[in-house]
Amino acid sequence: MTQDADDRGLAAVVLERLEKERLPRALDLKEKVDSGARLDDMDIAFLERVFADSEDLRPMVARHPEYQELAARLVELYEHITSKALENEKAG
């Protein structure tokens, strides 16, 4: 397989996971921290997996500019979640 074919296959899997698992969970976490709640151990483990996967996907996103805006928006979402979670921890 070529790199482009590999990337297309990987992108399909990642986008499906994003749609069905990651984004709904991230939006739930955003709602949770926006309401002032703290993240629990499972929430933190989820974010750690997301950040590790993001690092693994960075080269593919760099090769495919069509995914860069989506990746940037996801980074913004996770940045909001982690920043707000830290605020909540300090306040609590």
FENKA-V705145 format. One record per run of one state. SS is the DSSP state (H for helix, E for strand, - for the rest). FROM is the first residue (numbers start at 0). TO is the last residue. Records with the same first field share a line. If there is no record, write none. Layout:
SS=FROM-TO  FROM-TO
This chain:
-=0-1  34-39  63-63  91-91
H=2-33  40-62  64-90
